[in-house]
Amino acid sequence: MFVDEALITVKGGRGGAGKVAFFANKSGPSGGNGGNGGDVYAIATSNLTHLKSFLSVPKYSAESGSAGGSNKRWGEHGHDLEIKVPLGTTFIDLKTKEEVTVDKNNPQILLCKGGRGGRGNLEFKSSTNRTPRNCEPGNEGEARNFKLILKLIANFGLIGLPNAGKSSLLNALTAANVRTANYPFTTLEPNLGVYEGKVLADVPGLIEGASSGKGLGIKFLKHIEKVDLIFHCISVESENSEAEYQTVIKELSQFNKKLLDKKSLILLTKIDLVDENVVDKKIEVLKKLNSKILPISIYKPESLKKLKTIISM
């Protein structure tokens, strides 16, 4: 199961308590300070691809600092906690709505500070108070609740209505080995493939109403917000290519209008199933919507050459 959202609670370690103590053969104080609590960091890693582990472990706390000791011994600081997450994970503070994303340019972020250790009675000694008998408890660590959202980091996004040939194309270009079949919602989660070092994301089939939560599309539309180029797949078998294109464009616009500003290319798929005249007519219709159209078929290697060139540039 691909998990791209999760809720977690994060807490810095509690500071250790200060100590009240006195030297055995002297009248002066000897109580040391408590150690600081550990901080909590998010660390980006390429070894993770989803957020599934956060569903079973939603709470994270750094180690607390230890208490101060006698004879001026300070407590040890708590160890920091590092939470490893996939590249491209966004942390949203549920209270402040502040957002921050961990990626290659920002691979580590501080989530919560640990609490400060309390002062021992040694710290309270003064010219007017030679034998202080007070100390401080350690402070609680910072606590925050986050929503985690993972947006796939891909160079290219394959979109389109169900049965547009996206998964089959991904298989043909890469070693993704996505299962395919001729029915809606074949792809139940985004699939990634790599060609010439470039990452392609096969986004599950959209349907009309996806942006408002109908079907599966809304769950995965966010995964094309980061791609450089959108490949809009339309099957040559479509009875109304223009309407099919407009349906997907409408869903993109209602989800995030900025998606319409991204570079896009129509891939007219499955051209092996019809004669050239049908292909030419489909292209003429689609040119009114997008001047960049590339007819392809996974069973015609020659038709994929130009696509491979675009991907590898």
N, C-alpha and C positions, 0 to 999 in steps of 0.2 A: 504493500500500500504506500502510495506516495503522499507524504504529509508536508504541506507547505505553509501551515499556520499552527501556532501553539501559544498558550498562555503560561507564563512562568512567574514565580515570585523569587526575588533575589535579595539577599541580606548580607551586609558586611559583618565581619566578626565583632563580637563585643569586646571592648577594652577590659583588660584585667584590673582588678581592684588594687589600690595602693595598700601598703602595709603599715600598721602601727607597731613599732618595735623599738627597743633600747639596747645599747651596748651592755653586755653583762656586767662589766666592771667600771662602767662609766655612766654618767648621768645623761649623756646626749642621746638623741633619737637616731635610729638606724634603719627605719622602715623605707624600703625602696618603692619605686613607682611600678605600676602594673604595665604590662606590654600592650601595645596597640593591637586592635583586631585586624585581621587580614582584609585586604580589598578583594573585590570581585571584578574580573575582567572577561570580556568576550573576545575570543580568538578565532579568526577566520582560518579554515582549513579546506583544502581541496579534496580531502579524503572522505568528506561527508556530502551527500547529495539531497538529503531531506531532513525534516525535523521530527521524525517519528519517535526518537528516543525521549523527546520532551513531553510526550503524552503520558508516559509511565513515570517520569521523574520531573514533576513540575516545580519543585522547590529546591533552591540552592543557597547555601550559606557558607561563608568563609570561616576559617578557624578563629576562635576567640583568643585574645591574648591571655597569658597566665598572670596570676597575681604577683605582686612584688613580695620580696622576702626580707628577712632581717639582715643585719650586717651590710646594709647598702646594696643588697642584691635586687636588681631590676627584673621584672617578669619578662619572659620571652614574647616577642611579637607573634601573633597568629600568622599562619601561612596564608598567602594569597590563594584565591580559587580562580582557576582558568576554565571558562565554559567554552568548549569548542563547538563552533557552528559552521554550516556551509558558507562558502563565499556568496555574497549577495544577500545575506540575511539582514533584514531591517528590524531594529528594536524600537518599539513605540511605547513610551511611558504612558500608562493608562490614565494617570492623573494630570500630567502636564501636557500630554499629546506631543511631546518632543520626540523627534525621530532621528535615528542615526543608523547608518548602514556599514557593515564590515565587508570590505572587499580588498583587492590587491593594493589599492592606494591608502586604505585605512584598515590594516589587518588586526588592530587591537584597540579596544575601547574600554574605558573604565565605566562599569555599571554602578557599583556601590562602594563607597568608602567605608573602611572599618572604623569602629569607635576608638577614641583616644583612651589610653590607659590612665587610670586614676593616680593621683600623686600620693606618695607615702608621707609619713609624718616628718621624714627628713627634710622634705621640701618646705615645710611650714616653720622650720626653726628660724628664729630671728633674735635680735638683741633684747627684745622684750619678752620673748617666749622661748626659753631654752629647752623646755621639755613638752613640746606639742603632743597632744594625744588624739589628734584628728587626722583623717586621711580621706581620700575620695574613692567612690566606687568607679568602675570603668564606665565609659559611655556606651550606649547601644550603637551598633553599626547602622549605617543607612539602609533602609528597606524600600524596595520599589517593585511594582508590578509591571510586567512588560507583555505586550503582544508581539510575537515574532512572526514576521512574514518573509518568506523566501521567494525571491524573484529569480528565475533561472537566468544565468549569465550566458547568453548565446549571441552569436553574430547574426544569425538569420532565423526568422520565424516562419514556419509553414502554417498557414491558416486556411480556412474554408469550411464549407458545410460538410456534413458527414458524407463519406464515400467519394470525396474529391480526389483521393489517391495520395494523400499526404504521407501516411505510414509506409505505403509501398515505395514511394519515392525516397523516403529516408532510408529504408532498407537497401535500396539500389545504390545510393550514394555512399552509405556508411555501413558499419557493422552493427547497427542498432538492433537488428533482428526483432522488429516489432511484429506482433501477431496481427494479421489482417483478416477481414471477412467482409462480405457485402451486406452489411446492415448498419443502421445508425448507431453512433456512439461506440464504434469498435474500440477506439482509444479512450480508456477511462482515466488516463493520467498523462501528463506531458512525457514525451520521450526525447532523449538527446542522442545525437550522433556526431561524429567528427569526420570531416573530410579536409585533407590538406591542412590540418591544424585549426580549422574553423569549425565552430560548434553550431549545429542546426537543432532547433527545437520544434518538434511536432506538437502543436497545440491542439487539444481535443476538439472535435467538431462542434461548431457553433450552430445554433438554430435561432429562428426569429424569437426575440424575447429573452435572449441569453443575458443581456446586460441588466435586466431586471430580476434575474434569478431563475429563469426558466431553463430547464435542462442542465447540462454540465458546463456549458461555456463560461459562465460568469466566474466560476471557481478558478479558471485558468487564464482569463484574459490578461491578468497582470503580468504573465510571463512573457509577453511580447513588448512590454514597456521599455525594455532595455536593448532590444535587438537593433542592429544597424539597418537592416533591410528586410522588408516583409515580402514573402513569396505567397501570393494569393492564388491558391489552387482552385481551378474550376474544371470539372470533368466535361469533355467534349460531348458526353452523353446527356448533359443537362438539357432539359426541355426549354428552359428560359434562363440562359446564361446571364442576361442583363439583370433580371430580378434577383438571381442568386448572388451576384456581386453586390448589388445595392443592399441586400439583407445583411450581409456581413459588414459592409461599410457602416450601416446604421448602428449595428451593435457596437462597433469599435468607437463610434462617435459618442454614443450615449454612455459608454463606460469611461472613456477618457478622450476628449477631443484632440489632445496632443498626438494621439496615435495616427490621426489623419495627416499629420505633417511628416511622418516617416516616409522614407523612400520605399516604393513598392513596385512589384513586378508581377503581372498575371502569368501564371503557368497554366496553359491549357493542356490538361492531362488526358491520358488514355487515347491519344490520336491513332493508335494502331487499330482501334475498333471501328473506324469510319474511313471513308475515302477522302482524298485531298480536297474535293469540292466542299464537303461539309466543314472541314477544318478551316478553309478559307472564309466561308460564310460566318463562322463563329468568330473568327479574328476580326472581321469587318464590324460586327456588332459590338465586340468588346473594345475596339479602338475608340469608340465614342466615350468610354469610361476611363480608359487608361491606355496611353499610347505605347506603353512598354508591355509587349506580349510575347511569350515564348511558348510555341507548341512543343510538347514533349511526350515521350512514352518510355517507360522503363524497359520495354521490349524493342526499342529502337535506339541502340547505343549512340548512334550518330546524333540523334536529337538532344542527347544529354551533354554533348561536348561544350556547347556555349554556356550552359548552366554551370558546368564544372569550372569553366574559365571565370565566370562571374564570382563564384564562391571562393576560388583560390586567389583572386586579386588582392 
